[in-house]
Amino acid sequence: MKDEIDRRWDDVGEFIREQRNLGELSLRRLSEMAGISNPYLSQIERGLRRPSAEILQQIARALQISAETLYVRAGILDEPTGVFDLVAEIRRDPHMTEEQKKTLVRIYDSFRRENGDLAPGEASTDG
């Protein structure tokens, strides 16, 4: 059990580091944006500290990602069990035109195809 908990916190730290690098942020810059100390963020990234949900939320906000993502990785929240239909959600969005929705679905499909989740010519939906 302890090994599983330690692994989760290592995963959280590694994920934060990856997101920081993707955002081209230095450790110092992210710590400033999140309102936490540089050494504390470093310890979190190395899996040496277990931050509170509030600190994870501050880090998520600074990285512009969902706090829920960090909560799930840390074991604070369970992974969603239901099937999430992103295309259906895009189509329901009242803030986009139909053409914008179609374009977004095409982009989403192209990323899925690139990642090997869709076969060439296959679409995530029939519409």
N, C-alpha and C positions, 0 to 999 in steps of 0.2 A: 504494500500500500504506500509506504513512504517513497519507494522508488518511483511509483506512478506520479505522486505529487511533485517530486523533484523534477521528473521528466517534463511535466506540464509547465513548471515555472521556467525551466531551461528553454522550452519551446516558445513561451511568451517572450522571453528576452531575445531569443534569436529572431522571432518574427518582428519585434520592435526594431531591432538593428537592421533587418532587411528593408523594412518600410522607410526607415530613416535614410538608408543608403539610396533607395529608389527615389526618394524626395530630394536627394543631394543635400542633406542637412548634416552638419557636423554635430557631434555629441553636445557640444556647448550650445549650439543654436537651438537644438530640440529641447534641451533642458530649460533654456530661457523661455521658449514658446510655451512649454508645459508648466512653467512655474515651479520647477523642482531643481534641486542642486545637481550640478554636473556629476559629482561622485556617486550620488544616489542613482541617477539614470544609468551610469556605467555599471553599477552593481546589479541593477535590474536586468540589463542586457546580458550580463554574464550569469544570470540565474542565481545570484547570491542573496538577493533580497526579494521578498514577496510583497509587492505593493498592494495597497488597499484598492477597492473598487473605485474610489474617488480619484486616486492617483492614475489608475489605468484610464479613467475617463479623461483626465487632463492630457495624458499622452495621446490618446486617440484623437482628441479634438485638435491637438497640435499637428498630428500626422494627417488630419482630415480623413480619418477612417471611422468606421462604426465602433463604438465602445463595446457593443455586443460581441464583436469579433474577438476582442481581447478577453472579455469575460468568459467566452466559451473556451478559448485556449487555456485560460487559467483554471478552468473547472468551476468558476463561480456560477455560470449558467450552463445548462445542458444544451447540447446541440439540438437545433430544430429537427423534429422528427417528421414533420409533414413535407410533402413534395411541394416545392416552390416553383411556380410557373412564371418565370420572368416575362416571357412574351405576353401572357395574359395580363400581367400587371402593367406592362407598357401600353397595351391596347386600351386599358381602362383609364389611363392617365388623362384627366380633363384639361391639363395645362399644355398639351401638345396638339398640333394639327394631325390629321390622318397621314399626311405626307411625311411629317417628322417621325411619327410612330413607325411607318414602313421603313424609313431610312435607318432608324435606330435598330430595328429588328434585323435588317440586312447586315449592319455592322456587327451586331451580337453574333449572328450566324457565322460571319467571316472569322471572328475570333475563335469561336468554337471549332470551326473547320481547321483553322491553323493549329489549334491545340489537339487535334485528333478526335474531338468529341462528335464531329459530324462528318459523314462521308462527302466527297465532292458531289455537288448537285443536290444533296439532301438539305432540307430546311427544318428548323426546329418546330415549325408548324406548317399546316397546309394552306395558310392564308397569307 
